[in-house]
Amino acid sequence: MKKTGVPAILGGKPIFNTLHPFTRPTLNGISIVQKKYLEIFKNGMITNSKYVEKFETKVKNHLGVKYAVALNSCTSGLMLILKALNLKGEVIIPSFTFYATGHSVLWNNLTPVLVDCDKNTYTIDPSSVEKAITPKTSAIIGVHLFGNPANVKELEKIAKKYKLKLIFDSAHGFGIRYQGKPLGSSGDAESFSLSPTKLLTTAEGGIVTTNNEELAKKIKMGRNYGDQGTYDCDVLGLSARMSELHAILGVESLKNLEKNTAKRNKLAKLYKQLLSKIPGISFQTIEDGNRSSFKDFSIYIDKDKFGLSRNELAAALTAENIMVKKFFYPPVHKQKLYAKFSNPKNKLDNTNSLSDNSLSIPLYSHMEIGDLKKVCDAICRIYANASQISKL
Ligand SMILES: *Cc1c(COP(=O)(O)O)cnc(C)c1O
């Protein structure tokens, strides 16, 4: 790592000549995709047909789960799961998550109860969940954050003890191994995202997995307006199907999932190796036996040791033409739609600290090692000139 050169924010030449992206989908198999597109263009079967089924079967086999229902998004998957479980009252969710977790609760007219996360793993803290349970609680939604699996075992224990439903926002879930195994079978159901920032992508899309046959049937009906085929709906559903075009992309993307996860783990390891030399930077803890998908790579900035705040570092990296994200700022409990659900009894200290001090830096499956090193060089020279930058 080099700390040479004047940081761009102090007038030096930016490390990258053009904006380095935060993420990019890793797309392969264009010739196979083209061939399949030609086929469905000819036969006209562009939705509700064999590629959606094929994709569902491949995902089921990959995850080792009984049922998989492909959808247009992870968010509609969560909405449909909550609806199908016929929940009432309060649903416990972490505040340190993407707002879509909460949106699924609000769309079902349920009350979100926002709880804290663990300060090391960044995932929903089981002891905070247990403290937030009231007679009105009907479910918990766990989130696998930045690709680090939530504490599934503890959450399952709590759900069982208090007879609550347990759902997982597994948006970052493809590529994860929890205690050596892929996700998909935890709790009552999980909803995965297939949007372009995730490891497995269909351009836009989602997929719900469960071992509960009844629930799988309801989600299938739910993606199709709630219609069982009678044109007289039993339940209120959405129009949330996956098209054949999307499913074809998914079948191809799945072929590279393991390879891409391995690459991200390698890149994340290199980031940690290089950045741990700089004082004031720490990382999310991935517990033994687990594999993160590294959907995102986040660093935590200790201002006293690093010499700059997260916001100052973000500005300095932006000047270097490096795109970064303040995930998740503001945290859900401080957002306009959610502030009114904030309960001072549920302490959110770890969430607030992560939200204020952590920064996600570029990582994607085909990122060049040379570019990753340049990101580290940039952080290094910003650190070396911190006192000057802090005076700006
Ligand atoms: C991306 C994401 C979602 C939403 O996924 P969509 O497929 O876009 O609906 C939900 N939760 C988390 C944590 C996410 O990162």
The ligand as an SDF file (V2000), in Angstrom:
LIG
                    3D

 15 15  0  0  0  0  0  0  0  0999 V2000
  -32.0430   -5.1160   -1.8250 C   0  0  0  0  0  0  0  0  0  0  0  0
  -32.7210   -5.3110   -0.5120 C   0  0  0  0  0  0  0  0  0  0  0  0
  -34.1090   -5.4910   -0.3960 C   0  0  0  0  0  0  0  0  0  0  0  0
  -35.0410   -5.2780   -1.5530 C   0  0  0  0  0  0  0  0  0  0  0  0
  -34.8790   -6.1370   -2.5940 O   0  0  0  0  0  0  0  0  0  0  0  0
  -35.7900   -5.9200   -3.9040 P   0  0  0  0  0  0  0  0  0  0  0  0
  -35.5610   -7.1890   -4.6530 O   0  0  0  0  0  0  0  0  0  0  0  0
  -35.2480   -4.7260   -4.6080 O   0  0  0  0  0  0  0  0  0  0  0  0
  -37.1800   -5.7590   -3.4420 O   0  0  0  0  0  0  0  0  0  0  0  0
  -34.6490   -5.8060    0.8230 C   0  0  0  0  0  0  0  0  0  0  0  0
  -33.8830   -5.9010    1.9240 N   0  0  0  0  0  0  0  0  0  0  0  0
  -32.5480   -5.6900    1.8960 C   0  0  0  0  0  0  0  0  0  0  0  0
  -31.7620   -5.8340    3.1470 C   0  0  0  0  0  0  0  0  0  0  0  0
  -31.9380   -5.3660    0.6610 C   0  0  0  0  0  0  0  0  0  0  0  0
  -30.6370   -5.0950    0.6260 O   0  0  0  0  0  0  0  0  0  0  0  0
  1  2  1  0
  2  3  1  0
  2 14  2  0
  3  4  1  0
  3 10  2  0
  4  5  1  0
  5  6  1  0
  6  7  2  0
  6  8  1  0
  6  9  1  0
 10 11  1  0
 11 12  2  0
 12 13  1  0
 12 14  1  0
 14 15  1  0
M  END
$$$$
